[in-house]
Amino acid sequence: MPQGTPQTVPLVDYAFAALTLPGEPESGDRHIVVPTRTGTLVAVVDGLGHGAEAAEAAKVAVATLERYAGEPIISLMKRCHKEMQGTRGAVMSLAAFYAQDETVTWLTVGNVEGILLRADPQANPQRENILMRSGVVGFRLPALRASVMTVSSGDVLIFATDGIASGFDNDLTLNAPLQHIADSICTRHSKGTDDALVLVARYLGDGS
């Protein structure tokens, strides 16, 4: 199971785990975490289907996100849509953490699931779910509406592609090492019928 060394960038620690559909040379699921002038961009991209064409679509999206990471996420999604026309297209979720006001702005097109789990046991609600809108980046965009939430040190953001079954967050231990969380989700909740990728990011706060 491919995984990266857990890393720290401004505002977040993060780790990922991924599985490629057996028989395929590479995965169509990709992720990116990029520091920007005002914070950090976190994104997961799932090229439609699987195999080389799905991977190529995801690579175009990731390259676009890297190049324009500092832009607002609605603008980023529109740029990806333009650059990916002619590819198979992808579904994707973006989250931008901002240092100045300790917020996260997130947006999705398609079915890359996103949840934000609160570290404070008194927080209400304890979790937030990203609003998933049907569409395909590079083919058909829905109306784009980003959501903004405050975040506190220790809050955990998880993005998971549709190769991971819903309900993966029911038995998580938030204070576990991030790589353990990512590996556990990928191992225990992978459907086995598609590429799968899980990205876990813990917000550190502006003091990071």
Backbone as numpy.savetxt, mean C-alpha at the origin, in Angstrom:
# Nx Ny Nz CAx CAy CAz Cx Cy Cz
9.45 -17.07 0.18 8.59 -15.89 0.18 9.48 -14.65 0.18
9.46 -13.85 -0.91 10.28 -12.65 -0.94 9.90 -11.69 0.17
10.90 -11.08 0.76 10.66 -10.07 1.77 11.86 -9.15 1.80
11.65 -7.97 2.31 12.74 -7.04 2.41 13.20 -6.91 3.84
14.39 -6.37 4.04 14.85 -6.06 5.38 14.01 -4.90 5.91
13.44 -5.01 7.11 12.66 -3.89 7.66 13.48 -2.61 7.61
12.86 -1.53 7.22 13.56 -0.28 7.02 12.88 0.86 7.73
13.65 1.90 8.01 13.13 3.12 8.59 13.42 4.27 7.64
12.38 5.04 7.34 12.52 6.28 6.57 11.85 7.36 7.40
11.96 8.62 7.02 11.28 9.65 7.80 9.80 9.32 8.03
9.39 9.35 9.26 8.02 9.16 9.74 7.60 7.71 9.92
8.18 6.74 9.21 7.67 5.37 9.30 8.78 4.33 9.32
8.49 3.21 10.02 9.18 1.94 9.82 8.30 1.12 8.90
8.90 0.27 8.06 8.05 -0.56 7.21 8.72 -1.88 6.86
7.90 -2.84 6.47 8.36 -4.15 6.02 7.32 -4.70 5.06
7.74 -5.66 4.22 6.78 -6.27 3.30 7.07 -7.75 3.15
6.07 -8.47 2.67 6.21 -9.87 2.29 5.39 -10.09 1.03
5.83 -10.99 0.15 5.15 -11.18 -1.13 5.27 -12.62 -1.59
4.30 -13.04 -2.37 4.29 -14.36 -2.99 3.95 -14.20 -4.47
4.71 -14.85 -5.33 4.42 -14.86 -6.76 3.62 -16.12 -7.09
2.62 -15.97 -7.94 1.81 -17.12 -8.33 2.72 -18.19 -8.93
2.65 -19.42 -8.43 3.52 -20.47 -8.96 3.40 -20.60 -10.47
4.56 -20.73 -11.12 4.61 -20.86 -12.56 4.86 -19.56 -13.30
4.75 -18.43 -12.58 5.00 -17.13 -13.20 6.42 -16.66 -12.91
7.07 -16.01 -13.88 8.47 -15.59 -13.68 8.64 -14.43 -12.73
7.63 -13.57 -12.61 7.72 -12.43 -11.70 6.32 -12.01 -11.28
6.29 -11.24 -10.20 5.01 -10.82 -9.63 4.53 -9.53 -10.26
3.22 -9.40 -10.36 2.62 -8.15 -10.79 2.27 -7.24 -9.63
2.60 -7.63 -8.41 2.35 -6.83 -7.22 3.65 -6.13 -6.80
3.59 -4.83 -6.63 4.77 -4.04 -6.28 4.43 -3.05 -5.16
5.47 -2.56 -4.50 5.26 -1.55 -3.48 6.34 -0.48 -3.60
6.09 0.64 -2.95 7.08 1.72 -2.93 6.89 2.52 -1.64
7.99 2.91 -1.02 7.98 3.81 0.13 9.04 4.87 -0.15
8.61 6.13 -0.27 9.52 7.19 -0.72 9.41 8.41 0.20
10.50 8.83 0.82 10.48 10.10 1.56 10.28 11.27 0.60
9.54 12.27 1.03 9.33 13.47 0.24 9.72 14.68 1.08
9.60 15.85 0.49 9.96 17.08 1.21 9.07 17.31 2.42
7.83 16.84 2.36 6.88 17.09 3.44 6.51 15.86 4.25
6.99 14.68 3.86 6.62 13.47 4.58 7.11 12.22 3.89
6.24 11.22 3.78 6.60 9.95 3.16 5.40 9.38 2.42
5.64 8.92 1.19 4.61 8.27 0.37 4.75 6.77 0.50
3.63 6.09 0.72 3.56 4.63 0.80 2.53 4.17 -0.23
2.88 3.17 -1.05 1.95 2.73 -2.08 2.12 1.26 -2.38
1.02 0.62 -2.76 1.03 -0.76 -3.26 0.25 -0.80 -4.57
0.84 -1.47 -5.55 0.29 -1.55 -6.91 0.10 -3.01 -7.28
-1.04 -3.33 -7.88 -1.35 -4.68 -8.32 -1.70 -4.63 -9.80
-0.74 -5.02 -10.67 -1.03 -5.09 -12.08 -2.11 -6.12 -12.37
-3.04 -5.80 -13.27 -4.17 -6.68 -13.51 -3.71 -8.07 -13.96
-4.32 -9.08 -13.36 -3.97 -10.45 -13.67 -2.65 -10.82 -13.01
-1.83 -11.55 -13.75 -0.52 -11.94 -13.24 0.41 -12.17 -14.42
1.68 -12.43 -14.14 2.64 -12.68 -15.21 3.32 -11.41 -15.69
4.00 -11.50 -16.83 4.87 -10.43 -17.32 4.11 -9.14 -17.62
2.91 -9.24 -18.19 2.17 -8.02 -18.53 1.68 -7.30 -17.28
1.28 -8.05 -16.28 0.90 -7.43 -15.01 2.10 -6.75 -14.36
3.25 -7.42 -14.41 4.47 -6.85 -13.83 4.88 -5.57 -14.55
4.74 -5.55 -15.87 5.13 -4.36 -16.64 4.24 -3.18 -16.27
2.94 -3.41 -16.14 2.04 -2.33 -15.74 2.42 -1.79 -14.36
2.71 -2.69 -13.42 3.08 -2.27 -12.07 4.40 -1.49 -12.07
5.33 -1.90 -12.91 6.62 -1.20 -12.98 6.43 0.24 -13.47
5.55 0.44 -14.45 5.27 1.79 -14.94 4.69 2.64 -13.82
3.77 2.08 -13.06 3.18 2.82 -11.95 4.22 3.19 -10.90
5.06 2.25 -10.52 6.07 2.52 -9.49 7.06 3.58 -9.97
7.47 3.51 -11.22 8.40 4.51 -11.75 7.77 5.90 -11.73
6.49 5.98 -12.04 5.79 7.27 -12.02 5.69 7.80 -10.60
5.35 6.93 -9.66 5.26 7.34 -8.26 6.60 7.82 -7.73
7.67 7.14 -8.08 9.00 7.56 -7.64 9.34 8.96 -8.17
9.00 9.18 -9.42 9.37 10.45 -10.06 8.60 11.63 -9.49
7.33 11.41 -9.15 6.46 12.53 -8.74 5.98 12.38 -7.30
6.73 11.70 -6.46 6.27 11.33 -5.12 5.81 12.51 -4.27
6.36 13.68 -4.48 6.01 14.82 -3.64 4.70 15.49 -3.99
4.07 15.07 -5.08 2.81 15.69 -5.47 1.65 15.16 -4.62
0.53 15.90 -4.55 -0.66 15.39 -3.86 -1.11 14.08 -4.49
-1.72 13.20 -3.67 -1.95 11.85 -4.16 -3.01 11.77 -5.26
-3.95 12.71 -5.32 -4.88 12.70 -6.45 -4.13 12.99 -7.73
-3.22 13.95 -7.70 -2.40 14.23 -8.88 -1.55 13.02 -9.25
-1.00 12.34 -8.24 -0.20 11.15 -8.49 -1.02 10.06 -9.19
-2.23 9.85 -8.72 -3.07 8.82 -9.33 -3.37 9.17 -10.79
-3.63 10.44 -11.05 -3.91 10.86 -12.42 -2.68 10.70 -13.31
-1.51 11.00 -12.78 -0.27 10.80 -13.55 -0.08 9.32 -13.89
-0.30 8.46 -12.90 -0.17 7.02 -13.15 -1.16 6.57 -14.22
-2.37 7.08 -14.15 -3.40 6.73 -15.14 -2.93 7.09 -16.55
-2.36 8.26 -16.70 -1.89 8.71 -18.02 -0.73 7.86 -18.50
0.24 7.61 -17.63 1.44 6.88 -18.02 1.15 5.41 -18.31
0.12 4.86 -17.69 -0.15 3.43 -17.82 -1.09 3.10 -18.97
-1.60 4.09 -19.66 -2.45 3.80 -20.80 -1.63 3.04 -21.85
-2.20 1.98 -22.35 -1.47 1.10 -23.26 -0.90 -0.12 -22.56
-0.90 -0.11 -21.22 -0.52 -1.30 -20.45 -1.79 -2.05 -20.06
-1.63 -3.12 -19.34 -2.79 -3.87 -18.85 -3.55 -3.09 -17.79
-2.89 -2.13 -17.15 -3.50 -1.36 -16.08 -3.28 -2.01 -14.73
-3.70 -1.31 -13.69 -3.46 -1.80 -12.32 -4.49 -1.21 -11.38
-4.62 -1.84 -10.23 -5.32 -1.25 -9.09 -4.24 -0.84 -8.09
-4.51 0.18 -7.29 -3.46 0.67 -6.40 -4.02 1.49 -5.27
-3.28 1.49 -4.17 -3.60 2.32 -3.01 -2.39 3.15 -2.64
-2.64 4.42 -2.33 -1.59 5.37 -1.97 -1.90 5.96 -0.59
-0.85 6.21 0.17 -0.99 6.91 1.45 0.18 7.86 1.61
-0.11 9.10 1.94 0.95 10.09 2.15 0.90 10.56 3.60
1.99 10.29 4.34 2.13 10.76 5.71 2.77 12.15 5.68
2.19 13.08 6.43 2.70 14.45 6.47 3.19 14.79 7.87
4.41 15.33 7.94 5.04 15.58 9.22 4.44 16.77 9.95
4.13 17.84 9.23 3.78 19.09 9.88 2.52 18.97 10.75
1.48 18.30 10.21 0.24 18.22 10.96 -0.09 16.80 11.42
0.86 15.87 11.28 0.68 14.48 11.70 -0.64 13.90 11.18
-0.72 13.86 9.85 -1.88 13.27 9.19 -1.41 12.28 8.14
-2.35 11.43 7.72 -2.14 10.58 6.57 -3.30 10.83 5.62
-2.98 10.99 4.34 -3.99 11.14 3.29 -3.91 9.89 2.43
-5.05 9.21 2.23 -5.00 7.99 1.44 -6.10 7.93 0.41
-5.86 7.08 -0.58 -6.73 7.00 -1.75 -6.51 5.65 -2.42
-7.58 5.04 -2.92 -7.43 3.78 -3.64 -8.27 3.79 -4.90
-7.80 3.07 -5.90 -8.59 2.72 -7.08 -8.49 1.21 -7.21
-9.63 0.52 -7.11 -9.62 -0.93 -7.18 -9.64 -1.57 -5.81
-9.06 -2.75 -5.71 -9.26 -3.58 -4.52 -7.97 -3.90 -3.77
-7.03 -2.98 -3.71 -5.91 -3.11 -2.78 -6.43 -2.64 -1.42
-6.60 -3.59 -0.51 -7.21 -3.27 0.78 -6.26 -2.48 1.66
-6.81 -1.52 2.38 -6.01 -0.72 3.30 -6.70 -0.55 4.62
-5.95 -0.73 5.71 -6.49 -0.49 7.04 -5.47 0.29 7.86
-5.98 1.11 8.76 -5.15 1.83 9.72 -5.58 1.40 11.10
-4.65 0.82 11.85 -4.93 0.30 13.19 -4.32 1.24 14.23
-5.13 1.66 15.18 -4.69 2.64 16.18 -3.93 1.97 17.32
-2.81 2.59 17.70 -2.01 2.06 18.81 -2.64 2.37 20.16
-3.34 3.49 20.25 -3.96 3.91 21.51 -5.19 3.04 21.78
-5.20 2.26 22.86 -6.35 1.39 23.14 -7.63 2.18 23.42
-7.52 3.47 23.71 -8.70 4.30 23.97 -9.23 4.97 22.71
-8.52 4.80 21.59 -8.96 5.45 20.35 -10.28 4.87 19.89
-11.12 5.74 19.35 -12.42 5.31 18.84 -12.70 6.05 17.53
-12.71 5.31 16.41 -12.63 3.86 16.29 -11.19 3.36 16.40
-11.04 2.08 16.63 -9.72 1.46 16.74 -9.10 1.21 15.37
-9.92 1.21 14.32 -9.40 0.94 12.99 -10.16 1.77 11.97
-9.47 2.10 10.90 -10.07 2.79 9.76 -9.83 1.92 8.52
-10.83 1.86 7.65 -10.70 1.11 6.41 -10.72 2.06 5.23
-9.82 1.83 4.30 -9.79 2.66 3.10 -11.05 2.38 2.28
-11.60 3.43 1.69 -12.79 3.28 0.85 -12.35 2.83 -0.54
-12.72 1.61 -0.89 -12.31 1.06 -2.18 -13.34 1.42 -3.25
-12.84 1.97 -4.35 -13.69 2.37 -5.47 -13.32 1.55 -6.69
-14.32 1.06 -7.40 -14.03 0.25 -8.58 -13.40 1.11 -9.67
-12.50 0.52 -10.41 -11.81 1.21 -11.48 -10.48 0.54 -11.76
-9.84 0.96 -12.82 -8.53 0.43 -13.19 -7.66 1.61 -13.63
-6.55 1.82 -12.95 -5.63 2.88 -13.32 -5.01 2.52 -14.67
-5.09 3.45 -15.60 -4.63 3.20 -16.96 -5.75 2.86 -17.91
-6.94 2.62 -17.36 -8.08 2.27 -18.20 -9.32 3.09 -17.86
-9.76 3.06 -16.61 -10.95 3.81 -16.20 -10.81 4.25 -14.76
-10.72 5.57 -14.55 -10.64 6.11 -13.21 -12.03 6.47 -12.70
-12.33 6.15 -11.45 -13.56 6.66 -10.83 -13.33 8.11 -10.39
-14.36 8.73 -9.83 -14.16 10.03 -9.18 -13.18 9.83 -8.03
-12.19 10.69 -7.95 -11.12 10.53 -6.95 -11.38 11.43 -5.76
-11.51 10.83 -4.59 -11.70 11.58 -3.34 -10.77 10.99 -2.29
-9.80 11.76 -1.90 -8.86 11.31 -0.87 -9.44 11.58 0.52
-9.06 10.75 1.49 -9.47 10.92 2.87 -8.26 11.30 3.71
-8.48 12.17 4.69 -7.41 12.65 5.57 -7.73 12.26 7.00
-6.75 11.70 7.70 -6.92 11.31 9.10 -5.70 11.74 9.90
-5.89 12.06 11.16 -4.76 12.28 12.04 -4.14 10.92 12.38
-2.84 10.91 12.65 -2.15 9.70 13.07 -1.32 10.00 14.30
-1.11 8.96 15.10 -0.31 9.07 16.32 0.80 8.03 16.29
1.85 8.29 17.03 2.97 7.37 17.08 2.52 5.96 17.44
2.93 4.99 16.65 2.57 3.60 16.88 1.44 3.09 16.03
0.67 3.99 15.39 -0.40 3.54 14.50 0.21 2.74 13.34
-0.52 1.72 12.89 0.00 0.82 11.86 -0.91 0.84 10.63
-0.30 1.08 9.48 -0.99 1.03 8.20 -0.63 -0.27 7.50
-1.63 -0.96 6.96 -1.40 -2.19 6.22 -2.10 -2.10 4.87
-1.36 -2.33 3.80 -1.91 -2.47 2.46 -1.74 -3.93 2.04
-2.77 -4.51 1.44 -2.70 -5.90 0.99 -3.42 -6.04 -0.35
-2.76 -6.68 -1.32 -3.38 -6.91 -2.62 -4.44 -8.01 -2.51
-5.19 -8.22 -3.61 -6.32 -9.15 -3.52 -5.90 -10.61 -3.54
-4.60 -10.88 -3.58 -4.13 -12.24 -3.34 -4.17 -12.63 -1.87
-4.48 -11.64 -1.02 -4.63 -11.85 0.43 -6.11 -11.81 0.77
-6.59 -12.80 1.51 -8.01 -12.87 1.87 -8.35 -11.78 2.88
-9.55 -11.23 2.77 -10.02 -10.24 3.73 -10.11 -10.87 5.12
-10.03 -10.03 6.13 -10.04 -10.52 7.51 -8.66 -10.83 8.05
-7.63 -10.46 7.29 -6.25 -10.77 7.69 -5.84 -10.05 8.97
-6.57 -9.01 9.35 -6.19 -8.20 10.50 -6.87 -8.65 11.80
-7.64 -9.72 11.76 -8.43 -10.08 12.94 -7.60 -10.52 14.13
-6.43 -11.06 13.89 -5.64 -11.61 15.00 -4.23 -11.03 15.07
-4.11 -9.77 14.70 -2.78 -9.15 14.68 -2.36 -8.68 16.06
-1.06 -8.71 16.29 -0.45 -8.10 17.49 0.35 -6.90 17.04
-0.14 -5.70 17.33 0.45 -4.50 16.75 1.87 -4.24 17.22
2.22 -4.71 18.43 3.57 -4.43 18.91 4.58 -5.49 18.47
4.15 -6.43 17.62 5.09 -7.42 17.06 5.99 -6.74 16.04
7.17 -7.33 15.77 8.03 -6.78 14.72 7.28 -6.71 13.39
7.53 -5.65 12.64 6.78 -5.46 11.39 6.98 -6.60 10.41
8.20 -7.13 10.32 8.42 -8.24 9.39 7.61 -9.46 9.80
7.49 -9.67 11.09 6.68 -10.80 11.57 5.22 -10.60 11.17
4.70 -9.38 11.30 3.32 -9.11 10.91 3.12 -9.38 9.43
4.03 -8.85 8.60 3.90 -9.03 7.15 3.99 -10.50 6.76
4.97 -11.20 7.32 5.14 -12.63 7.00 3.92 -13.44 7.43
3.40 -13.14 8.61 2.27 -13.89 9.14 1.04 -13.72 8.25
0.77 -12.49 7.86 -0.38 -12.24 7.00 -0.23 -12.97 5.67
0.96 -12.85 5.08 1.17 -13.44 3.75 1.10 -14.96 3.81
1.63 -15.54 4.86 1.63 -17.01 4.97 0.25 -17.55 5.30
-0.44 -16.91 6.22 -1.69 -17.47 6.74 -2.91 -17.09 5.90
-2.83 -15.99 5.14 -4.03 -15.50 4.47 -3.90 -15.43 2.94
-2.80 -15.90 2.39 -2.67 -15.92 0.93 -3.70 -16.87 0.33
-4.35 -16.44 -0.75 -5.35 -17.28 -1.41 -4.71 -18.39 -2.25
-3.47 -18.17 -2.71 -2.79 -19.16 -3.52 -3.22 -19.18 -4.97
-4.09 -18.24 -5.38 -4.57 -18.19 -6.76 -4.11 -16.95 -7.51
-3.28 -16.16 -6.89 -2.82 -14.91 -7.51 -1.54 -14.48 -6.81
-0.83 -13.52 -7.41 0.26 -12.87 -6.68 -0.31 -12.26 -5.40
0.54 -12.10 -4.41 0.09 -11.52 -3.14 1.20 -10.65 -2.57
0.82 -9.53 -1.98 1.80 -8.64 -1.35 1.16 -7.94 -0.17
1.91 -7.86 0.91 1.50 -7.16 2.13 2.58 -6.15 2.49
2.18 -4.92 2.71 3.10 -3.88 3.18 2.58 -3.36 4.52
3.47 -3.35 5.51 3.11 -2.90 6.87 3.99 -1.73 7.23
3.37 -0.60 7.62 4.14 0.59 7.98 3.66 1.11 9.32
4.60 1.36 10.22 4.27 1.91 11.54 4.67 3.38 11.60
3.71 4.22 11.95 3.98 5.65 12.04 4.81 5.94 13.29
5.90 6.67 13.11 6.81 6.95 14.20 6.58 8.31 14.85
5.93 9.19 14.13 5.75 10.54 14.62 6.85 11.44 14.12
6.64 12.73 14.30 7.58 13.71 13.76 8.93 13.63 14.43
8.98 13.04 15.63 10.25 12.89 16.32 11.17 11.85 15.73
10.68 11.10 14.68 11.50 10.05 14.06 12.73 10.62 13.42
